[in-house]
Amino acid sequence: MTIIKAECPSCGEIDLKADAVDLQWCSHAPASYYCFACPQCATVVTKPADGSVAQLLISAGVRPTLWHLPQEVLEQKLGPALTVDDLIDLHVLLETEGWFDLLKSASSQAAA
């Protein structure tokens, strides 16, 4: 059985078996990562996994889980960015009774 050497921020270098490592391979590679729980202190450690790291983990017996970023993440964003004031206004609105109806009416007025 292959032993995987990993680094825990608290304990330093540790040894793991393949089934103790969770490799999450994303179709949009920069979002891929692997994680494990340190066998000594139980800290969950998450690290990015580029192609070479993923290949090493797979060759050691780690089974990858394929996932895809939601399309919304990759969409071009239009309009101004949200500001802190926008978020405060939304927070105040959500504390208002009937906030959903207020948003619905504002949305229908904007569409007209």
Secondary structure, DSSP 8 states (H G I E B T S, - for coil): ---EEEEETTTEEEEE-GGGEEEEEESSGGG-EEEEE-TTT--EEEEE--HHHHHHHHHTT--EEEE---HHHHS---S----HHHHHHHHHHHTSTTHHHHHHHHHHHHH-
